[in-house]
Amino acid sequence: MEIKDSLKVWLFIVSFIILTSCGSFVNDIEGNRYRTVRIGDQEWIAENLNVSHFRNGDSIPEARDSKEWQTAGREGRPVWCYFDNDPANGGKFGKLYNWYAVNDSRGLAPEKWYIAGNDGWTQLIDYLGGEKVAAEKMKSGTGWQKKCNGTNESGFSSLPGGYRHYDGGFNRLDENGGGYWWSSEQGFIYITCSYPLYYSKGGGSRYFTSKARGFSVRCIKY
């Protein structure tokens, strides 16, 4: 009887460790459920955001064509879109947001979560060994061109979700493409097939990118 009880305790401890290391789940204001993952001392949402409302409940307009996307960028208004304006891409890749949606004071991230900033991205990349090797550990094991699939040992599960230009055109979404994510300080990170990983810090003209571009969004819990 004591052996069985000890075994139960041991299994409980092992299960707890596994669940803790693998992360859990978080819901956004619409009830969309996302996996989370612990990477070093950080906790990340392991999927791209797919929400169309700010945290206070206000709706974020969808840009359904190039003209609507351009107009929003020119007027400094928040918008989102699916890649290629195709809702079928939302389930796998989430939504693309312009900077005005990311930087809106009403909040894009789920409650108690934040859009990762420069320090968050830098800590992640450094923990995974630096820019030359981090990308392979952040890429999903499937979904990229065969030779470009990663190990995903970090659990970050990045996919080549593409991005939208300020003029409304799209950078291709396919296994040869890349994944692009906003930094909360207007820089961005991108992982491609041809080149492992690039990180662009915001704040200076050298690293400036158009606020009217559309990138994916990942969140971190500080």
QUIURRA-V571107 format. One line per field, one symbol per residue. burial: b if it has 9 or more other ideal C-beta (glycine too) atoms within 8 Angstrom, else e. A space follows every 10 residues. Layout:
# QUIURRA-V571107
burial->???
This chain:
# QUIURRA-V571107
burial->eeeeeeeeee eeeeeeeeee eebeebebbe eeebbbbbbe ebbbbbbbbb bebbbeeeeb bebeeeebbb bbbeeeebbb bbbeeeeebb eebbbbbbbb bbebeeebbb eebbbbbbeb bbbbbebbee bebbbbbbbb eeebeeebbb ebebbbbbbb bbbbbeebeb bebebebbbb bbbbbbbbbb bbbeebbbbb bbeeeebebe bbbbbbbbbb be
